[in-house]
Structure formats: structure tokens, C-alpha cells
Amino acid sequence: MPAISRFFGIVISMYHKDHLYPHFHARYGENEISVDIRTGSITGRFPPNASRLVREWLNLHRIELMENWRLAGTHQLLNPIAPLE
């Protein structure tokens, strides 16, 4: 699973073979979530502060994430996305 961004111990990734709605995965320690790019809804469990950081990052990079989703669907290399600072 290619990592497309890392910040504050959070690793953001996308799978090339995912066929569901546009989403990405975030991992923080032993916790992993799936985040809907369009709505920001989260499936899984994350510490509240980490969830807030992921949503903030999503809001800054929604267009880039949708482009990566398109690339992943055609098995192309994904673009790195700037971390949250």
C-alpha cells in the first residue's frame, strides 16, 4: 500500500485495488481508519486528536486525493501529498 503522506506519526495510504467509494487509509500506531474523501466520514477507531488532524489534512488536499484515487484506479504511481504542518 503506497504511503502518500506522513505527519505527526500518521501515515496516509491508498490501495491500488480498492473498488469502493473514493477513500484513503490512515494508520497511527496500532490504529487504522478509512476516510471517505468526499464526506470525511471515518470508519474505524483513532484517537480524537489524530482524527482531527486527518480531517484537517483532508480538507486541505481533497482535490489532490481525488486525483490520486483516479490514478490508483488505473494502477499508476500515486503523487505524494504535502504533510500537515
N, CA, C and O atoms as CSV, one atom per row, in Angstrom:
chain,resi,resn,atom,element,x,y,z
A,1,MET,N,N,0.850,-1.174,0.000
A,1,MET,CA,C,0.000,0.000,0.000
A,1,MET,C,C,0.893,1.234,0.000
A,1,MET,O,O,1.604,1.481,0.974
A,2,PRO,N,N,0.867,2.013,-1.079
A,2,PRO,CA,C,1.736,3.182,-1.157
A,2,PRO,C,C,1.350,4.281,-0.166
A,2,PRO,O,O,0.194,4.699,-0.108
A,3,ALA,N,N,2.326,4.738,0.605
A,3,ALA,CA,C,2.116,5.880,1.503
A,3,ALA,C,C,2.208,7.146,0.661
A,3,ALA,O,O,3.142,7.314,-0.123
A,4,ILE,N,N,1.240,8.029,0.828
A,4,ILE,CA,C,1.247,9.273,0.053
A,4,ILE,C,C,1.553,10.495,0.919
A,4,ILE,O,O,1.856,11.568,0.398
A,5,SER,N,N,1.472,10.330,2.255
A,5,SER,CA,C,1.821,11.430,3.148
A,5,SER,C,C,2.074,10.879,4.550
A,5,SER,O,O,1.558,9.827,4.926
A,6,ARG,N,N,2.879,11.614,5.307
A,6,ARG,CA,C,3.180,11.264,6.705
A,6,ARG,C,C,3.270,12.561,7.499
A,6,ARG,O,O,3.918,13.517,7.072
A,7,PHE,N,N,2.618,12.587,8.647
A,7,PHE,CA,C,2.710,13.746,9.525
A,7,PHE,C,C,2.299,13.364,10.936
A,7,PHE,O,O,1.339,12.619,11.132
A,8,PHE,N,N,3.020,13.870,11.905
A,8,PHE,CA,C,2.736,13.668,13.328
A,8,PHE,C,C,2.500,12.196,13.684
A,8,PHE,O,O,1.644,11.889,14.513
A,9,GLY,N,N,3.250,11.297,13.064
A,9,GLY,CA,C,3.110,9.871,13.337
A,9,GLY,C,C,1.976,9.194,12.598
A,9,GLY,O,O,1.743,8.001,12.792
A,10,ILE,N,N,1.262,9.929,11.751
A,10,ILE,CA,C,0.140,9.393,10.962
A,10,ILE,C,C,0.658,9.088,9.555
A,10,ILE,O,O,1.343,9.910,8.946
A,11,VAL,N,N,0.326,7.906,9.048
A,11,VAL,CA,C,0.711,7.523,7.691
A,11,VAL,C,C,-0.555,7.410,6.854
A,11,VAL,O,O,-1.471,6.665,7.204
A,12,ILE,N,N,-0.607,8.150,5.745
A,12,ILE,CA,C,-1.749,8.158,4.841
A,12,ILE,C,C,-1.396,7.312,3.620
A,12,ILE,O,O,-0.336,7.490,3.021
A,13,SER,N,N,-2.295,6.386,3.251
A,13,SER,CA,C,-2.039,5.476,2.135
A,13,SER,C,C,-3.300,5.274,1.310
A,13,SER,O,O,-4.413,5.557,1.753
A,14,MET,N,N,-3.091,4.772,0.087
A,14,MET,CA,C,-4.183,4.343,-0.791
A,14,MET,C,C,-3.811,3.011,-1.401
A,14,MET,O,O,-2.650,2.775,-1.735
A,15,TYR,N,N,-4.792,2.143,-1.547
A,15,TYR,CA,C,-4.599,0.860,-2.214
A,15,TYR,C,C,-4.926,1.012,-3.691
A,15,TYR,O,O,-5.859,1.729,-4.052
A,16,HIS,N,N,-4.170,0.347,-4.538
A,16,HIS,CA,C,-4.460,0.370,-5.967
A,16,HIS,C,C,-5.678,-0.464,-6.323
A,16,HIS,O,O,-6.312,-0.208,-7.347
A,17,LYS,N,N,-6.021,-1.444,-5.518
A,17,LYS,CA,C,-7.102,-2.362,-5.878
A,17,LYS,C,C,-8.422,-2.067,-5.166
A,17,LYS,O,O,-9.365,-2.848,-5.296
A,18,ASP,N,N,-8.517,-0.975,-4.423
A,18,ASP,CA,C,-9.782,-0.641,-3.757
A,18,ASP,C,C,-10.830,-0.270,-4.795
A,18,ASP,O,O,-10.547,0.467,-5.739
A,19,HIS,N,N,-12.035,-0.781,-4.616
A,19,HIS,CA,C,-13.093,-0.516,-5.598
A,19,HIS,C,C,-14.305,0.167,-4.985
A,19,HIS,O,O,-15.311,0.372,-5.664
A,20,LEU,N,N,-14.220,0.511,-3.741
A,20,LEU,CA,C,-15.348,1.157,-3.082
A,20,LEU,C,C,-15.404,2.631,-3.467
A,20,LEU,O,O,-14.848,3.046,-4.484
A,21,TYR,N,N,-16.065,3.387,-2.659
A,21,TYR,CA,C,-16.136,4.835,-2.816
A,21,TYR,C,C,-14.720,5.425,-2.667
A,21,TYR,O,O,-13.850,4.770,-2.094
A,22,PRO,N,N,-14.473,6.640,-3.168
A,22,PRO,CA,C,-13.149,7.264,-3.038
A,22,PRO,C,C,-12.775,7.444,-1.561
A,22,PRO,O,O,-13.473,8.131,-0.815
A,23,HIS,N,N,-11.671,6.822,-1.154
A,23,HIS,CA,C,-11.249,6.896,0.234
A,23,HIS,C,C,-9.751,6.666,0.341
A,23,HIS,O,O,-9.094,6.267,-0.621
A,24,PHE,N,N,-9.227,6.928,1.529
A,24,PHE,CA,C,-7.832,6.635,1.833
A,24,PHE,C,C,-7.783,5.992,3.214
A,24,PHE,O,O,-8.764,5.998,3.958
A,25,HIS,N,N,-6.636,5.448,3.531
A,25,HIS,CA,C,-6.426,4.803,4.816
A,25,HIS,C,C,-5.424,5.621,5.614
A,25,HIS,O,O,-4.485,6.184,5.051
A,26,ALA,N,N,-5.622,5.685,6.910
A,26,ALA,CA,C,-4.681,6.364,7.796
A,26,ALA,C,C,-4.324,5.396,8.923
A,26,ALA,O,O,-5.189,4.712,9.471
A,27,ARG,N,N,-3.051,5.353,9.252
A,27,ARG,CA,C,-2.572,4.500,10.328
A,27,ARG,C,C,-1.839,5.365,11.346
A,27,ARG,O,O,-1.049,6.238,10.987
A,28,TYR,N,N,-2.113,5.110,12.611
A,28,TYR,CA,C,-1.460,5.817,13.701
A,28,TYR,C,C,-1.213,4.787,14.793
A,28,TYR,O,O,-2.143,4.365,15.481
A,29,GLY,N,N,0.038,4.389,14.946
A,29,GLY,CA,C,0.347,3.307,15.883
A,29,GLY,C,C,-0.353,2.036,15.437
A,29,GLY,O,O,-0.196,1.603,14.295
A,30,GLU,N,N,-1.122,1.440,16.330
A,30,GLU,CA,C,-1.861,0.217,16.012
A,30,GLU,C,C,-3.254,0.490,15.454
A,30,GLU,O,O,-3.971,-0.447,15.103
A,31,ASN,N,N,-3.640,1.745,15.370
A,31,ASN,CA,C,-4.973,2.119,14.906
A,31,ASN,C,C,-4.969,2.385,13.415
A,31,ASN,O,O,-4.015,2.950,12.880
A,32,GLU,N,N,-6.049,1.975,12.737
A,32,GLU,CA,C,-6.197,2.256,11.311
A,32,GLU,C,C,-7.636,2.648,11.030
A,32,GLU,O,O,-8.579,2.074,11.575
A,33,ILE,N,N,-7.778,3.652,10.156
A,33,ILE,CA,C,-9.107,4.098,9.744
A,33,ILE,C,C,-9.159,4.200,8.231
A,33,ILE,O,O,-8.131,4.243,7.555
A,34,SER,N,N,-10.373,4.237,7.717
A,34,SER,CA,C,-10.645,4.521,6.316
A,34,SER,C,C,-11.439,5.825,6.305
A,34,SER,O,O,-12.358,6.002,7.104
A,35,VAL,N,N,-11.082,6.740,5.395
A,35,VAL,CA,C,-11.717,8.056,5.363
A,35,VAL,C,C,-12.296,8.308,3.983
A,35,VAL,O,O,-11.581,8.242,2.983
A,36,ASP,N,N,-13.589,8.596,3.925
A,36,ASP,CA,C,-14.266,8.937,2.672
A,36,ASP,C,C,-13.784,10.317,2.238
A,36,ASP,O,O,-13.940,11.289,2.977
A,37,ILE,N,N,-13.206,10.409,1.058
A,37,ILE,CA,C,-12.651,11.678,0.575
A,37,ILE,C,C,-13.744,12.714,0.384
A,37,ILE,O,O,-13.529,13.895,0.654
A,38,ARG,N,N,-14.903,12.295,-0.073
A,38,ARG,CA,C,-15.984,13.253,-0.364
A,38,ARG,C,C,-16.628,13.802,0.897
A,38,ARG,O,O,-16.886,15.003,0.981
A,39,THR,N,N,-16.895,12.944,1.884
A,39,THR,CA,C,-17.663,13.370,3.054
A,39,THR,C,C,-16.839,13.555,4.317
A,39,THR,O,O,-17.265,14.240,5.247
A,40,GLY,N,N,-15.653,12.941,4.352
A,40,GLY,CA,C,-14.837,12.999,5.564
A,40,GLY,C,C,-15.252,11.998,6.621
A,40,GLY,O,O,-14.680,11.985,7.711
A,41,SER,N,N,-16.242,11.150,6.323
A,41,SER,CA,C,-16.668,10.179,7.336
A,41,SER,C,C,-15.575,9.139,7.547
A,41,SER,O,O,-14.896,8.723,6.608
A,42,ILE,N,N,-15.425,8.733,8.793
A,42,ILE,CA,C,-14.357,7.829,9.204
A,42,ILE,C,C,-14.946,6.495,9.628
A,42,ILE,O,O,-15.931,6.435,10.364
A,43,THR,N,N,-14.313,5.411,9.140
A,43,THR,CA,C,-14.650,4.057,9.569
A,43,THR,C,C,-13.433,3.523,10.306
A,43,THR,O,O,-12.326,3.540,9.768
A,44,GLY,N,N,-13.625,3.055,11.515
A,44,GLY,CA,C,-12.528,2.564,12.337
A,44,GLY,C,C,-12.352,3.448,13.548
A,44,GLY,O,O,-13.147,4.356,13.792
A,45,ARG,N,N,-11.290,3.174,14.318
A,45,ARG,CA,C,-11.048,3.924,15.553
A,45,ARG,C,C,-9.680,4.574,15.510
A,45,ARG,O,O,-8.687,3.977,15.094
A,46,PHE,N,N,-9.668,5.809,15.953
A,46,PHE,CA,C,-8.456,6.623,16.014
A,46,PHE,C,C,-8.553,7.487,17.256
A,46,PHE,O,O,-9.663,7.809,17.680
A,47,PRO,N,N,-7.446,7.872,17.852
A,47,PRO,CA,C,-7.516,8.850,18.939
A,47,PRO,C,C,-8.142,10.154,18.422
A,47,PRO,O,O,-7.914,10.530,17.272
A,48,PRO,N,N,-8.916,10.834,19.246
A,48,PRO,CA,C,-9.607,12.058,18.790
A,48,PRO,C,C,-8.683,13.102,18.157
A,48,PRO,O,O,-9.026,13.674,17.122
A,49,ASN,N,N,-7.524,13.356,18.757
A,49,ASN,CA,C,-6.619,14.364,18.177
A,49,ASN,C,C,-6.106,13.933,16.819
A,49,ASN,O,O,-5.987,14.765,15.919
A,50,ALA,N,N,-5.800,12.656,16.644
A,50,ALA,CA,C,-5.328,12.155,15.356
A,50,ALA,C,C,-6.438,12.261,14.308
A,50,ALA,O,O,-6.167,12.609,13.159
A,51,SER,N,N,-7.679,11.968,14.689
A,51,SER,CA,C,-8.810,12.108,13.766
A,51,SER,C,C,-8.970,13.551,13.313
A,51,SER,O,O,-9.215,13.821,12.138
A,52,ARG,N,N,-8.830,14.463,14.246
A,52,ARG,CA,C,-8.947,15.888,13.915
A,52,ARG,C,C,-7.861,16.296,12.923
A,52,ARG,O,O,-8.138,17.033,11.977
A,53,LEU,N,N,-6.633,15.828,13.125
A,53,LEU,CA,C,-5.532,16.150,12.210
A,53,LEU,C,C,-5.776,15.573,10.815
A,53,LEU,O,O,-5.498,16.233,9.813
A,54,VAL,N,N,-6.287,14.359,10.749
A,54,VAL,CA,C,-6.569,13.737,9.449
A,54,VAL,C,C,-7.655,14.517,8.713
A,54,VAL,O,O,-7.533,14.756,7.512
A,55,ARG,N,N,-8.705,14.913,9.410
A,55,ARG,CA,C,-9.774,15.694,8.764
A,55,ARG,C,C,-9.264,17.052,8.292
A,55,ARG,O,O,-9.633,17.518,7.214
A,56,GLU,N,N,-8.419,17.682,9.096
A,56,GLU,CA,C,-7.843,18.973,8.702
A,56,GLU,C,C,-7.003,18.801,7.434
A,56,GLU,O,O,-7.097,19.609,6.510
A,57,TRP,N,N,-6.179,17.742,7.392
A,57,TRP,CA,C,-5.357,17.456,6.215
A,57,TRP,C,C,-6.237,17.166,5.003
A,57,TRP,O,O,-5.965,17.658,3.908
A,58,LEU,N,N,-7.290,16.370,5.190
A,58,LEU,CA,C,-8.235,16.065,4.111
A,58,LEU,C,C,-8.807,17.347,3.513
A,58,LEU,O,O,-8.849,17.494,2.292
A,59,ASN,N,N,-9.239,18.258,4.348
A,59,ASN,CA,C,-9.842,19.500,3.854
A,59,ASN,C,C,-8.865,20.341,3.042
A,59,ASN,O,O,-9.283,21.093,2.162
A,60,LEU,N,N,-7.579,20.224,3.322
A,60,LEU,CA,C,-6.567,20.965,2.571
A,60,LEU,C,C,-6.199,20.297,1.243
A,60,LEU,O,O,-5.700,20.957,0.332
A,61,HIS,N,N,-6.446,18.976,1.133
A,61,HIS,CA,C,-5.914,18.224,-0.010
A,61,HIS,C,C,-6.952,17.371,-0.745
A,61,HIS,O,O,-6.590,16.392,-1.397
A,62,ARG,N,N,-8.205,17.721,-0.650
A,62,ARG,CA,C,-9.281,16.918,-1.254
A,62,ARG,C,C,-9.086,16.744,-2.778
A,62,ARG,O,O,-9.279,15.644,-3.295
A,63,ILE,N,N,-8.717,17.783,-3.478
A,63,ILE,CA,C,-8.538,17.697,-4.943
A,63,ILE,C,C,-7.378,16.754,-5.271
A,63,ILE,O,O,-7.500,15.916,-6.164
A,64,GLU,N,N,-6.266,16.883,-4.566
A,64,GLU,CA,C,-5.118,16.004,-4.795
A,64,GLU,C,C,-5.464,14.547,-4.468
A,64,GLU,O,O,-5.009,13.628,-5.149
A,65,LEU,N,N,-6.260,14.348,-3.437
A,65,LEU,CA,C,-6.677,12.990,-3.074
A,65,LEU,C,C,-7.557,12.380,-4.155
A,65,LEU,O,O,-7.415,11.201,-4.479
A,66,MET,N,N,-8.466,13.174,-4.714
A,66,MET,CA,C,-9.317,12.642,-5.785
A,66,MET,C,C,-8.477,12.295,-7.023
A,66,MET,O,O,-8.768,11.317,-7.711
A,67,GLU,N,N,-7.458,13.078,-7.304
A,67,GLU,CA,C,-6.574,12.761,-8.417
A,67,GLU,C,C,-5.823,11.451,-8.143
A,67,GLU,O,O,-5.699,10.610,-9.033
A,68,ASN,N,N,-5.330,11.281,-6.928
A,68,ASN,CA,C,-4.659,10.032,-6.585
A,68,ASN,C,C,-5.621,8.850,-6.656
A,68,ASN,O,O,-5.224,7.754,-7.052
A,69,TRP,N,N,-6.879,9.060,-6.277
A,69,TRP,CA,C,-7.875,7.986,-6.373
A,69,TRP,C,C,-8.035,7.562,-7.838
A,69,TRP,O,O,-8.119,6.371,-8.138
A,70,ARG,N,N,-8.076,8.535,-8.737
A,70,ARG,CA,C,-8.178,8.235,-10.161
A,70,ARG,C,C,-6.945,7.459,-10.632
A,70,ARG,O,O,-7.066,6.473,-11.360
A,71,LEU,N,N,-5.769,7.905,-10.216
A,71,LEU,CA,C,-4.528,7.222,-10.593
A,71,LEU,C,C,-4.491,5.790,-10.048
A,71,LEU,O,O,-4.082,4.863,-10.746
A,72,ALA,N,N,-4.914,5.624,-8.818
A,72,ALA,CA,C,-4.916,4.284,-8.208
A,72,ALA,C,C,-5.831,3.346,-8.981
A,72,ALA,O,O,-5.524,2.164,-9.135
A,73,GLY,N,N,-6.948,3.865,-9.467
A,73,GLY,CA,C,-7.891,3.052,-10.225
A,73,GLY,C,C,-7.344,2.542,-11.536
A,73,GLY,O,O,-7.843,1.557,-12.082
A,74,THR,N,N,-6.313,3.211,-12.052
A,74,THR,CA,C,-5.687,2.781,-13.302
A,74,THR,C,C,-4.272,2.246,-13.054
A,74,THR,O,O,-3.469,2.128,-13.980
A,75,HIS,N,N,-3.983,1.927,-11.793
A,75,HIS,CA,C,-2.713,1.314,-11.379
A,75,HIS,C,C,-1.488,2.139,-11.748
A,75,HIS,O,O,-0.443,1.595,-12.104
A,76,GLN,N,N,-1.631,3.465,-11.660
A,76,GLN,CA,C,-0.500,4.357,-11.911
A,76,GLN,C,C,0.145,4.754,-10.585
A,76,GLN,O,O,-0.441,4.575,-9.517
A,77,LEU,N,N,1.356,5.293,-10.670
A,77,LEU,CA,C,2.023,5.775,-9.465
A,77,LEU,C,C,1.220,6.910,-8.853
A,77,LEU,O,O,0.682,7.760,-9.561
A,78,LEU,N,N,1.148,6.913,-7.524
A,78,LEU,CA,C,0.415,7.960,-6.821
A,78,LEU,C,C,1.350,9.121,-6.507
A,78,LEU,O,O,2.548,8.938,-6.287
A,79,ASN,N,N,0.778,10.308,-6.491
A,79,ASN,CA,C,1.560,11.513,-6.177
A,79,ASN,C,C,1.663,11.690,-4.678
A,79,ASN,O,O,0.675,11.502,-3.968
A,80,PRO,N,N,2.845,12.050,-4.176
A,80,PRO,CA,C,2.946,12.391,-2.762
A,80,PRO,C,C,2.158,13.670,-2.491
A,80,PRO,O,O,2.038,14.536,-3.358
A,81,ILE,N,N,1.631,13.773,-1.289
A,81,ILE,CA,C,0.860,14.951,-0.898
A,81,ILE,C,C,1.526,15.550,0.338
A,81,ILE,O,O,1.925,14.826,1.250
A,82,ALA,N,N,1.640,16.849,0.360
A,82,ALA,CA,C,2.331,17.544,1.455
A,82,ALA,C,C,1.716,17.170,2.800
A,82,ALA,O,O,0.502,17.000,2.913
A,83,PRO,N,N,2.561,17.045,3.808
A,83,PRO,CA,C,2.051,16.723,5.147
A,83,PRO,C,C,1.400,17.941,5.789
A,83,PRO,O,O,1.551,19.071,5.323
A,84,LEU,N,N,0.691,17.687,6.842
A,84,LEU,CA,C,0.148,18.757,7.669
A,84,LEU,C,C,1.283,19.308,8.513
A,84,LEU,O,O,2.050,18.538,9.092
A,85,GLU,N,N,1.402,20.594,8.591
A,85,GLU,CA,C,2.484,21.200,9.377
A,85,GLU,C,C,1.931,22.045,10.493
A,85,GLU,O,O,2.694,22.633,11.259
